């Protein structure tokens, strides 16, 4: 241990009360930093997971197109001629051309985790004299469960029964409540292009999203094709999950270029959710910044007062041959030690607060406990921010101490 360090530690131990207060300020700032970041990441992860329970990373489908006049304009090649048009939507099939060939092509890409086809059919559910509108998703239920964890939303019944029960259907809890249906009951399903089909309820699910639970149902993909009167090659959507969902926007653009079909990534499908994430991050980071700033001012004031009280000792040190940088080192070390003490305690307190809050029971829908994240980089960032804050707060008083003129002070 060199002389500068010994002097720094002596000053800190001589002023225990001020040292403890400064360390507590840093501790509070770091513990709140960890708590806020854990809460923000935990809630963001939860809402992202909830959105991915119903939304793939990328959804590919045939987009309705509107006719334009570019061919006529190119033919006339005369800008002075004014063309009056009334563009209409083009008549086209909602199905994808060669969907299973596209699936094979997409699946060969290294960034792709899963691809599954879907047939979407707008239908009318009928039970007795009650009718409600909704939509049937024709899927391979095993692949659907692998991608979206449908099993976690099951209220009653067996989702895998779609693989062996003829005309089986999984319905949302909202549909079941409105039509007074239970597992094993029959329901009449009618699409716009097919005849009424009697289907057996093999299960009921609840996503806690009212619009989905009151309209959506699952059927075997072949059954959905039968409802629409289509052949086995008819597919309306491809659901694609990636190994890294953060790359969805770029991969979606590449797939649009490759296939010519619309590829909607999850960011575009959940723009409001992403906007809420950004706003929440700005608010929480602002609060954390203010907390650390307040802690920094506390350290600055304590070191500043130390300089005023120890001004004669500093003058004596310089008179004995201590250079300006050596005096700066003494006071900067004090700031660093305060930051380390407050940082270590703050990490422990932050972890404790985060753990206790994570045990708060919510019991709303699928959310049982308050979502908190125990993300190690947050703890590393916290200790780094704490030390940097204390160094910044201690630099100016340390620099001021290094410029003390020993002759003037001793004559004083």
C-alpha positions in Angstrom: 0.0 0.0 0.0 1.5 3.3 -1.0 1.5 6.6 1.0 -1.3 8.1 -1.1 -3.6 5.2 -0.4 -2.8 5.2 3.3 -3.7 8.9 3.6 -6.9 8.4 1.6 -8.0 5.6 3.9 -7.0 7.7 7.0 -9.2 10.5 5.8 -12.1 8.2 5.2 -11.8 6.4 8.6 -11.5 9.8 10.4 -14.8 10.9 8.9 -16.9 7.7 9.3 -20.2 9.4 9.4 -19.7 11.4 6.2 -18.2 8.3 4.5 -21.2 6.2 5.4 -23.6 8.9 4.2 -21.8 9.2 0.9 -21.7 5.4 0.5 -25.4 5.1 1.3 -26.1 7.7 -1.5 -24.2 5.5 -4.0 -25.9 2.4 -2.6 -29.4 3.9 -3.0 -28.6 5.0 -6.6 -27.2 1.6 -7.6 -29.9 -0.4 -5.9 -32.6 1.7 -7.6 -30.7 1.3 -10.9 -30.8 -2.5 -10.6 -34.4 -2.5 -9.5 -35.7 -0.2 -12.3 -33.7 -2.0 -15.0 -34.9 -5.4 -13.7 -38.5 -4.2 -13.7 -38.3 -2.7 -17.2 -36.6 -5.8 -18.7 -38.9 -8.1 -16.9 -42.1 -6.4 -18.1 -40.7 -6.0 -21.6 -39.8 -9.7 -21.8 -43.3 -10.6 -20.4 -45.2 -8.5 -23.0 -42.9 -9.7 -25.8 -43.6 -13.3 -24.7 -47.3 -12.6 -24.6 -47.2 -11.1 -28.1 -45.2 -14.1 -29.4 -47.9 -16.4 -28.0 -50.2 -15.3 -30.8 -47.9 -13.6 -33.3 -45.0 -15.2 -35.2 -41.7 -13.4 -35.7 -42.7 -13.1 -39.4 -46.1 -13.7 -41.1 -46.1 -14.3 -44.8 -49.3 -13.9 -46.8 -50.7 -12.7 -50.2 -51.5 -9.0 -49.9 -54.4 -7.5 -51.7 -53.1 -5.3 -54.4 -54.7 -2.3 -56.1 -54.5 -1.8 -59.9 -52.4 1.1 -61.1 -52.0 3.0 -64.4 -48.2 2.6 -64.9 -48.6 0.4 -68.0 -50.9 2.9 -69.6 -48.6 5.8 -68.7 -45.6 4.0 -70.1 -47.5 3.2 -73.3 -48.6 6.8 -74.0 -45.3 8.2 -72.9 -46.7 11.7 -73.0 -46.8 13.7 -69.8 -49.2 16.2 -71.2 -52.0 13.6 -71.5 -54.0 13.4 -68.3 -55.3 10.0 -67.4 -58.4 9.6 -65.3 -58.5 6.3 -63.4 -60.6 4.6 -60.7 -58.2 2.0 -59.3 -59.8 -1.2 -57.9 -58.4 -4.1 -56.1 -57.1 -6.9 -58.3 -59.0 -10.2 -58.4 -56.5 -12.7 -56.9 -56.4 -15.8 -54.7 -55.7 -15.4 -51.0 -53.7 -18.6 -51.2 -50.0 -18.9 -51.7 -48.6 -20.5 -54.8 -46.5 -23.6 -54.1 -46.5 -23.0 -50.4 -44.6 -26.2 -49.5 -41.9 -25.3 -52.0 -41.5 -21.9 -50.3 -41.4 -23.7 -46.9 -38.6 -25.9 -48.1 -36.7 -22.9 -49.4 -37.2 -20.8 -46.3 -36.3 -23.7 -43.9 -32.9 -24.1 -45.5 -31.8 -20.6 -44.3 -29.6 -20.7 -41.2 -31.5 -17.9 -39.3 -34.8 -19.7 -39.5 -36.0 -21.7 -36.5 -39.5 -22.9 -37.5 -41.9 -22.5 -40.4 -45.5 -23.8 -40.3 -48.4 -23.3 -42.8 -51.8 -22.0 -41.8 -55.2 -21.8 -43.5 -57.3 -18.9 -42.1 -61.1 -19.0 -42.6 -63.6 -16.4 -41.5 -66.6 -18.4 -40.2 -69.9 -18.2 -38.2 -70.1 -20.3 -35.1 -73.6 -21.6 -34.3 -75.0 -23.3 -31.3 -78.7 -23.6 -31.0 -80.1 -20.2 -32.0 -77.0 -18.2 -31.1 -74.5 -17.2 -33.8 -71.2 -15.3 -33.5 -68.6 -14.4 -36.1 -65.0 -15.5 -35.8 -62.1 -17.2 -37.6 -60.7 -20.7 -37.7 -56.9 -21.2 -37.9 -56.2 -24.5 -39.7 -52.8 -25.6 -38.4 -50.6 -28.5 -37.6 -51.2 -28.4 -33.9 -47.9 -30.0 -32.9 -45.9 -27.4 -34.8 -48.3 -24.6 -33.5 -47.7 -25.7 -30.0 -43.9 -25.9 -30.5 -43.9 -22.3 -31.8 -46.5 -20.6 -29.6 -46.9 -22.9 -26.5 -50.6 -23.3 -27.0 -50.6 -25.9 -24.2 -49.9 -23.2 -21.6 -53.2 -21.5 -22.6 -55.4 -24.6 -22.4 -58.2 -24.5 -19.9 -59.7 -27.9 -20.5 -59.3 -30.7 -23.1 -56.4 -32.0 -25.1 -55.1 -29.9 -28.0 -53.4 -32.9 -29.6 -56.9 -34.4 -30.1 -57.0 -32.4 -33.3 -54.7 -35.0 -34.8 -57.1 -37.9 -34.4 -60.7 -36.6 -33.7 -62.5 -36.1 -36.9 -63.9 -32.6 -37.2 -62.3 -31.6 -33.9 -62.0 -28.0 -32.9 -60.3 -26.0 -30.1 -62.3 -22.9 -29.2 -61.5 -19.7 -27.2 -63.0 -19.3 -23.8 -65.0 -16.3 -25.0 -66.7 -18.4 -27.7 -67.4 -21.2 -25.2 -69.0 -18.7 -22.7 -71.2 -17.0 -25.3 -72.4 -20.3 -26.8 -72.5 -22.3 -23.5 -70.2 -24.9 -24.8 -68.0 -27.5 -23.0 -65.5 -30.1 -24.1 -67.3 -32.8 -26.0 -70.1 -30.6 -27.2 -70.9 -30.1 -30.9 -70.8 -26.7 -32.7 -71.8 -25.8 -36.2 -69.2 -23.9 -38.2 -70.0 -22.2 -41.5 -67.5 -20.4 -43.8 -68.5 -18.0 -46.5 -67.6 -20.4 -49.3 -68.5 -23.8 -47.7 -71.5 -25.6 -46.3 -72.2 -25.8 -42.5 -70.0 -28.4 -40.8 -70.7 -29.9 -37.4 -67.5 -30.0 -35.3 -66.7 -31.5 -31.9 -65.1 -29.3 -29.2 -62.0 -31.1 -28.1 -60.6 -28.3 -25.9 -61.0 -24.7 -24.7 -58.1 -22.2 -24.4 -57.7 -18.8 -22.9 -55.0 -16.3 -24.0 -56.5 -13.5 -21.7 -56.7 -11.3 -24.9 -60.5 -10.8 -25.2 -60.6 -10.3 -28.9 -58.8 -13.5 -29.6 -60.7 -15.6 -27.0 -64.0 -14.5 -28.4 -63.3 -15.1 -32.0 -60.4 -17.6 -32.6 -60.4 -21.3 -32.9 -58.0 -24.0 -34.0 -58.7 -26.9 -36.4 -56.6 -29.4 -38.3 -55.3 -27.7 -41.5 -57.1 -30.3 -43.6 -60.4 -29.6 -41.9 -59.9 -25.9 -42.5 -59.3 -26.6 -46.2 -62.5 -28.6 -46.2 -64.4 -25.8 -44.6 -63.4 -23.5 -47.5 -63.8 -26.2 -50.2 -60.2 -26.0 -51.1 -57.6 -28.7 -52.0 -54.7 -29.8 -49.9 -52.3 -27.3 -51.5 -54.3 -24.3 -50.3 -52.4 -22.3 -47.7 -53.2 -18.6 -46.7 -50.3 -17.9 -44.3 -46.8 -19.0 -43.4 -45.8 -18.5 -39.8 -42.0 -18.1 -39.4 -40.0 -18.0 -36.2 -36.3 -17.0 -36.1 -33.4 -18.0 -33.9 -33.0 -14.3 -33.1 -36.2 -12.4 -33.3 -34.3 -9.1 -33.3 -33.4 -9.8 -36.9 -37.0 -10.1 -38.0 -37.2 -6.8 -39.9 -34.2 -7.6 -42.1 -35.2 -11.2 -42.7 -38.7 -10.2 -43.6 -37.4 -7.8 -46.3 -35.2 -10.6 -47.7 -38.2 -13.0 -47.8 -40.4 -10.4 -49.6 -37.7 -10.0 -52.3 -37.3 -13.8 -52.6 -40.9 -14.8 -52.8 -42.8 -11.7 -53.9 -45.3 -12.1 -51.0 -45.9 -9.8 -48.1 -43.7 -10.6 -45.0 -44.9 -8.8 -41.9 -42.4 -8.9 -39.0 -43.5 -8.7 -35.4 -42.2 -5.2 -35.0 -44.6 -3.9 -37.6 -47.4 -5.9 -36.2 -46.8 -4.5 -32.7 -45.7 -1.0 -33.3 -47.6 0.4 -30.3 -46.0 -2.2 -28.1 -42.5 -1.2 -29.2 -43.4 2.5 -28.8 -44.5 1.7 -25.2 -41.2 -0.1 -24.6 -39.2 3.0 -25.7 -41.3 5.5 -23.7 -40.9 3.3 -20.6 -37.2 3.0 -21.1 -36.8 6.8 -21.4 -38.8 7.4 -18.2 -37.0 4.8 -16.1 -33.6 5.8 -17.4 -34.4 9.5 -16.6 -35.3 8.5 -13.0 -32.2 6.4 -12.6 -30.0 9.3 -14.0 -31.5 11.7 -11.5 -30.9 9.3 -8.6 -27.2 8.8 -9.6 -26.8 12.5 -10.1 -28.1 13.3 -6.6 -25.7 10.7 -5.2 -22.8 12.3 -7.1 -23.6 15.7 -5.7 -23.6 14.2 -2.2 -20.1 12.9 -2.8 -19.0 16.2 -4.3 -20.2 18.1 -1.3 -18.6 15.7 1.2 -15.2 15.8 -0.5 -15.4 19.6 -0.9 -16.0 20.0 2.8 -13.1 17.6 3.5 -10.8 19.9 1.5 -11.9 23.0 3.4 -11.4 21.2 6.7 -8.1 19.6 5.7 -6.7 22.6 3.9 -3.8 23.0 6.3 -3.0 19.3 6.1 -3.0 19.5 2.3 -0.7 22.5 2.5 1.7 20.6 4.8 1.7 17.6 2.4 2.6 19.8 -0.5 5.2 21.5 1.6 6.7 18.1 2.3 7.1 17.4 -1.4 3.7 15.9 -2.4 3.0 16.9 -6.0 -0.4 18.1 -7.4 -1.1 14.8 -9.1 -0.4 13.0 -5.8 -2.9 15.1 -3.9 -5.4 14.6 -6.7 -4.8 10.8 -6.3 -5.5 11.0 -2.6 -9.0 12.5 -3.1 -9.9 10.5 -6.2 -9.1 7.3 -4.2 -11.5 8.4 -1.5 -14.2 8.9 -4.2 -13.4 5.5 -5.7 -13.5 3.7 -2.3 -16.8 5.4 -1.5 -18.1 4.2 -4.9 -16.9 0.6 -4.3 -18.4 0.4 -0.9 -21.7 1.8 -2.0 -21.6 -0.3 -5.2 -21.1 -3.6 -3.5 -23.8 -2.9 -0.9 -26.1 -1.5 -3.6 -25.8 -4.7 -5.7 -26.8 -6.8 -2.7 -29.7 -4.5 -1.7 -30.8 -4.2 -5.4 -30.9 -8.0 -5.7 -32.8 -8.3 -2.5 -35.4 -5.7 -3.5 -35.8 -7.3 -7.0 -36.3 -10.7 -5.4 -38.9 -9.5 -2.9 -40.8 -7.6 -5.6 -40.7 -10.7 -7.9 -42.7 -12.6 -5.2 -45.6 -10.1 -5.2 -48.6 -12.0 -6.4 -50.6 -10.3 -9.2 -53.0 -13.1 -10.3 -54.2 -11.3 -13.4 -54.8 -13.6 -16.4 -51.6 -15.6 -17.1 -49.6 -13.2 -15.0 -49.1 -14.8 -11.6 -46.2 -12.7 -10.1 -44.8 -9.3 -11.0 -42.3 -10.0 -13.8 -38.7 -9.2 -12.8 -35.5 -9.9 -14.6 -32.2 -11.1 -12.9 -30.0 -10.0 -15.8 -26.3 -10.1 -14.9 -25.2 -7.3 -17.3 -27.5 -4.9 -15.3 -25.4 -5.6 -12.1 -22.2 -5.0 -14.1 -23.6 -1.7 -15.5 -24.7 -0.6 -12.1 -21.3 -1.0 -10.5 -19.6 0.7 -13.5 -22.1 3.6 -13.4 -21.7 4.0 -9.6 -17.9 4.2 -9.8 -17.9 6.5 -12.8 -20.3 8.8 -11.0 -18.1 8.9 -7.9 -15.0 9.5 -9.9 -16.7 12.4 -11.7 -18.0 13.8 -8.4 -14.6 13.5 -6.8 -12.5 14.9 -9.7 -13.3 18.6 -9.2 -12.6 18.7 -5.5 -9.5 16.6 -6.0 -8.3 19.0 -8.7 -9.0 22.0 -6.4 -7.0 20.4 -3.6 -4.0 19.8 -6.0 -3.9 23.6 -6.7 -3.6 24.6 -3.0 -0.6 27.0 -2.5 1.1 25.8 0.7 2.9 29.1 1.3 -0.3 31.1 1.2 -2.2 28.7 3.5 0.6 28.3 6.1 1.1 32.0 6.3 -2.6 32.3 6.5 
